[in-house]
Structure formats: C-alpha cells, structure tokens
Amino acid sequence: MDHVIEHIKSRREENLQRLYQLLRIPSVSADPAAKNYVQACAEKVQQQLIEAGLQGVRLLPSAGNPAVYGEIILGDDRPTVLVYGHYDVQPADPLELWESDPFEPVVRDGKIFARGSSDDKGQFFMHIAAISSMIACDTLPCNVKFLIEGEEEVGSVHLADIVEANRELLVADTLLVSDTSMVSNDVPSITTGVRGMTYLEVTVTGPNRDLHSGMYGGAVVNPINALCQMVASLHDDQGRVAVPGFYNEVIPLSNSERAGYADVPFDTAAYCAELGVEALGGEPDYAPLERVGGRPTLDVNGIWGGYMGEGAKTVIASQAHAKISMRLVPNQSSNEITTLFKDHFESLAIAGTTIDVTYLHGGEPGLMPLDSLAYQAASKAYEKTFAKVPLPLRSGGSIPLVSMFKDKLGLETIMMGFGLDSDAIHSPNESYGVFNFHRGTETIAWFHHYFSIAVK
C-alpha cells in the first residue's frame, strides 16, 4: 500500500485541478434555470470516472436529474463496495456575503472556498482520486461501484426509483458515503447514526377574511395568537417534546455512546460565543452533543401570518402558518411520528379556528453497527492515517438514503466524512480543507485495503 499512498501524494495537484473542474459548474438542483449546468456536471463526473479507469460508465436516467454510474469488477470472489455521492449543490445565495466567486474555487488559509467544496463534490471526488491511484498501481483489492446522484439537495426525490430500476447493477457488500463531518483534524470520528425527519406545515384558520383589529379584536379568535399558544405548548419546561407517544420507540443512548460523546473536546462557553448566545437549551439530562446527535427534537422552522410590511396595519389575520420539523432517532418511524403530531396538534384547536396539517417530506433514521467488518475496516483506515482511533458518533443531520439503501438493497452504510462543522455548508463561503481532501483520499484507499482483508 505504501506505493499507492505515494502515488496519491504525487497526484495531489492534479487531483485538486480535477476537483476545481467540478466546482466551477453551478449545478444547483433547486434552480430550474440551472438545468443545463446540472446536466453538464453529470457529464463531467462521467468523464472523470472514465479517466479514472472505471468501466461501464453511464448516466442512469430518471424523471429528474440523472445519476452517474461506473464500476470496476475484478471477480466474484472479491467484496464489492458501492460508493455514493452527489454532484448537485445548494444555491449560493446570498451572493453578497461571499468573499469570492462561489463557483470559482480559490484557496485561502489552507481551505478551498467554493460552493460544493465540502458538500459534496470535494468529498465524493476523494473516492475517484483514491480508486484512480489504486487502479494505476494495480493494487485495487475489491470490486468498486460508483453511484453519484444529482438531486440530494432537493430531497433525492428520484433516487429510490433509480435504485429500484437498477437493483441488480447496484448489488454490493457495503455502501460507502463521504457526506458528513468529523470532530476536528486532531480528533477523527466516524458517523455511526443519522437522524430521520418529518417536515410539516400547519395552518390555523379563523375568520373568512382579515379583520380590523379595533372593530373585531376581543370578539374574534386571532389565528396568530392561537398558533403561538399551540406552538408554545409543544415543549414542556424541561425541553422535552410534549406530543403524547413521541418518545415511546426511542432507543436510548448506550453507556458506551455517552462515553464517546464525553471524550469529544467541547467548550460550552466557546460554543455559545461562536453562536452569539448566552446559554444553550434542550433536555437538561443530556450534554449538548448528545442532544444534537442522539435525541429527537421538534423545531419551528418558520412562522408567519398577518401584516409584515413596513409601518402599521391593524388587522386580525384570517390565517397563520408555521413550518415544523421533527428530527428522529433510531427506532422512531417518520410515518408514526407524523400521525402522532397531526392528531395532537389538531386536538389543540381553539374554538373559533380550524387546523390543517400538511406533510411535506421526511425520511427514516439510521444506525450503523460498530461490529461490522466495514466499520472495523474504516476505523483501522482512520487510525492508519490520523494515528488515532476514530470516535464513533451519531450525527444530528438527516440522510434518508441510508435507510432507503438498507430497505431496497440490504446494505449497511459506512459514513467516512472528512468535513468539519466550520466548513459552512449551505452557507456563504463554504470551504473544504486541503488537508482534509488529501488525508481523506489516503484514508479511503486504506479502507478498501482493510475491508478486503477483513472479508477474506
């Protein structure tokens, strides 16, 4: 393996330039006007897989954006790793907050600044770079398949259809994803769980039109007041979600998981200072990182109604609205939680109003076994390149594809992310460390080496 790592190091500048080619394409899946750019990015990924030495490279069509597929099959007697990534990116808005062009990558302070540099072009391209060097050195020990989709940033709306239509093509022994982060460059970690989610919009309707608040105030129920009262009741004074049955299926954090969180360097004061707050909230029986990664939550993501323009307009609004998301932990079902919430919220209706709860989207939580051969191989790979055993930690984010790939293909996922929380993904000035890009590429190569040994 030493000569593979040396080959990867010899290609560092070349690999960065190839990554920059991807970053210059504004493949914003949420913007219909960027449709041609999204297609162009898919074709560029296709070209790069071919140049890396992959075979059978092609676009897998869908009702939306295509996925890119490529493979190198060395034999039925070898394990197969399916690599997932996504080539679409978030919009760059607000553009005025970027210090440089979001689609012209620049390196400052050891970081690559560009939209998609960390999420996810920089991270999935590490896999292309690693496999390319292993092929060039004739040392690839396993079969590898790539599936790089173009709709992750809009909910992977057609990914399940792509997987269903290509079930035989995507048969593998494990799914490998780099679309997460680690604690720090000095404290490597592997994401072992992701939260699920259900996202809803609620509407409270009162009178059949906006009313003069002087002529009707005090006699007619104000939908905005009612909504605020209902939302305020969704948590108790301990920060727990007050929806009956919400915690019934929650799998508690194990003692070993809590010990892992305790090992993570965490400065509450610095955390508060970075966020500009004086104190943190949430369940008092859990540390902040445990609340984020291992506990379910309910948050209001937006609330509106009535007059919101300049100056004053004294009205009682006909309607009030809120968007509410719930992050779910292993064993919770998004369908069950949606039903529990809907039933409870409707029961809170105040006389004189009607309630409508609309489901927008969601996904299931996922938890990776720490005793799997793939996890042990990933742990050894991090230890080899970072000289430290990585911490197993759950993530607060949601990656619905984890449960989807398990349901449709029976695959457990290994999430080898090399980003940092400071990468500002989805925000202006997104960046990805040059160190993380190079070290991640080397770690991925070691993963394939150790996984093949473990399976044999």
ZIDAQUI-V426493 format. One record per backbone hydrogen bond with DSSP energy under -1.0 kcal/mol. CO is the residue of the C=O (numbers start at 0). NH is the residue of the N-H. Records with the same first field share a line. If there is no record, write none. Layout:
CO = NH ; NH
This chain:
0 = 4
1 = 5
2 = 6
3 = 7
4 = 8
5 = 9
8 = 11
10 = 14
11 = 15
12 = 16
13 = 17
14 = 18
15 = 19
16 = 20
17 = 21
18 = 22
19 = 23
21 = 24
24 = 26
25 = 27
26 = 88
27 = 30
30 = 33
31 = 34
33 = 37
34 = 38
35 = 39
36 = 40
37 = 41
38 = 42
39 = 43
40 = 44
41 = 45
42 = 46
43 = 47
44 = 48
45 = 49
46 = 50
47 = 51
48 = 53
49 = 52
54 = 70
57 = 68
59 = 66
66 = 59
67 = 147
68 = 57
69 = 145
70 = 54
71 = 143
74 = 77
78 = 142
79 = 172 ; 173
80 = 144
81 = 175
82 = 146
84 = 148
93 = 96
94 = 97
100 = 103
101 = 114
105 = 112
107 = 110
109 = 433
110 = 107
111 = 431
112 = 105
113 = 116
115 = 120 ; 121
119 = 123
120 = 124
123 = 127
124 = 128
125 = 129
126 = 130
127 = 131
128 = 132
129 = 133
130 = 134
131 = 135
132 = 136
133 = 138
134 = 137
142 = 80
143 = 71
144 = 82
145 = 69
146 = 84
147 = 67
148 = 86
150 = 153 ; 155
151 = 154
155 = 158
157 = 161
158 = 162
159 = 163
160 = 164
165 = 169
167 = 170
173 = 81
174 = 413
175 = 83
176 = 415
179 = 418
186 = 183
187 = 390
189 = 392
191 = 367
192 = 394
193 = 365
195 = 327
196 = 362
197 = 325
198 = 359 ; 360
199 = 323
200 = 357
201 = 321
202 = 355
203 = 319
204 = 353
210 = 315
211 = 215
215 = 218 ; 219
221 = 225
222 = 226
223 = 227
224 = 228
225 = 229
226 = 230
227 = 231
230 = 233
233 = 241
235 = 238
239 = 235
242 = 245
244 = 247
246 = 249
253 = 257
254 = 258
255 = 259
256 = 260
257 = 261
258 = 262
260 = 263
266 = 270
267 = 271
268 = 272
269 = 273
270 = 274
271 = 275 ; 276
282 = 285
286 = 290
287 = 291
288 = 292
289 = 293
298 = 324
301 = 322
303 = 320
312 = 314
313 = 212
315 = 210
317 = 205
319 = 203
320 = 303
321 = 201
322 = 300 ; 301
323 = 199
324 = 298
325 = 197
326 = 296
327 = 195
328 = 331
329 = 250
332 = 336
333 = 337
334 = 338
335 = 339
336 = 340
337 = 341
338 = 342
339 = 343
340 = 344
341 = 345
342 = 346
345 = 348
349 = 352
353 = 204
355 = 202
357 = 200
360 = 198
362 = 196
365 = 193
371 = 375
372 = 376
373 = 377
374 = 378
375 = 379
376 = 380
377 = 381
378 = 382
379 = 383
380 = 384
381 = 385
382 = 386
390 = 189
392 = 191
396 = 194
398 = 401
399 = 403
400 = 404
401 = 405
402 = 406
403 = 407
404 = 408 ; 410
405 = 409
411 = 174
413 = 176
414 = 190 ; 416
418 = 181
419 = 422
422 = 430
423 = 426
429 = 113
431 = 111
432 = 436
433 = 437
434 = 438
435 = 439
436 = 440
437 = 441
438 = 442
439 = 443
440 = 444
441 = 445
442 = 446
443 = 447
444 = 448
445 = 449
446 = 450
447 = 451
448 = 452
449 = 453
450 = 454
451 = 455
